[in-house]
Amino acid sequence: MASIPLENLSAQLMETSEEYRRLAEQHSDYKRRIEELSSRRFPTQEEQVEEMRLKKLKLHLKDKMYDFVRQHQQESI
């Protein structure tokens, strides 16, 4: 039996999983804030620290989302 492509499963989870949707929304919020901070010409020290912290959190969320998708992919086989 063929497995579902990760992109399709991710889209399906956006529709069906409140937890996955929450992770994706948080990831998107972090991305927007990082873009805002990185666009500043002269960020303060606090803004630079916040940007680094958010990048780490965003990466952590991306990993969690990937794990979530992989887990559901294994369940659908």
C-alpha positions as CSV (number, residue, x, y, z in Angstrom):
1,M,0.0,0.0,0.0
2,A,1.4,3.4,-1.0
3,S,1.9,6.0,1.8
4,I,0.3,9.4,1.7
5,P,2.8,12.2,0.7
6,L,3.8,14.4,3.6
7,E,2.4,17.6,2.1
8,N,-1.0,16.0,1.6
9,L,-1.0,14.6,5.1
10,S,0.0,18.0,6.5
11,A,-2.9,19.6,4.7
12,Q,-5.2,16.9,6.0
13,L,-4.0,17.4,9.5
14,M,-4.6,21.2,9.2
15,E,-8.3,20.3,8.6
16,T,-8.7,17.5,11.1
17,S,-6.3,18.0,14.0
18,E,-6.7,20.9,16.5
19,E,-3.3,20.2,18.0
20,Y,-1.5,20.2,14.6
21,R,-3.3,23.4,13.6
22,R,-2.2,25.0,16.9
23,L,1.4,24.1,16.2
24,A,1.2,25.5,12.7
25,E,-0.4,28.7,13.9
26,Q,2.3,29.2,16.5
27,H,5.0,28.4,13.9
28,S,3.5,31.1,11.7
29,D,3.3,33.6,14.5
30,Y,7.0,33.0,15.2
31,K,7.9,33.4,11.6
32,R,6.0,36.7,11.3
33,R,7.7,38.1,14.4
34,I,11.2,36.9,13.2
35,E,10.6,38.7,9.9
36,E,9.6,41.8,11.7
37,L,12.7,41.8,13.9
38,S,15.1,40.9,11.1
39,S,13.7,43.8,9.0
40,R,14.8,46.3,11.6
41,R,17.9,48.3,10.5
42,F,19.3,48.7,14.0
43,P,17.8,46.2,16.3
44,T,18.4,46.5,20.0
45,Q,20.3,43.9,22.0
46,E,16.9,42.7,23.4
47,E,15.5,42.4,19.9
48,Q,18.5,40.4,18.7
49,V,18.2,38.0,21.6
50,E,14.4,37.7,21.0
51,E,15.0,36.9,17.3
52,M,17.5,34.1,18.2
53,R,15.2,32.7,20.8
54,L,12.2,32.7,18.4
55,K,14.3,31.0,15.7
56,K,15.1,28.2,18.1
57,L,11.4,27.9,19.1
58,K,10.3,28.0,15.5
59,L,12.7,25.2,14.6
60,H,11.5,23.2,17.6
61,L,7.9,23.6,16.5
62,K,8.8,22.6,12.9
63,D,10.4,19.4,14.3
64,K,7.3,18.7,16.4
65,M,5.0,19.2,13.3
66,Y,7.2,16.9,11.2
67,D,7.1,14.2,14.0
68,F,3.3,14.6,14.2
69,V,3.0,14.2,10.4
70,R,5.3,11.2,10.4
71,Q,3.4,9.5,13.2
72,H,0.1,10.0,11.4
73,Q,1.7,8.7,8.2
74,Q,2.8,5.5,9.9
75,E,-0.8,5.1,11.3
76,S,-2.2,5.4,7.8
77,I,-0.1,2.6,6.3
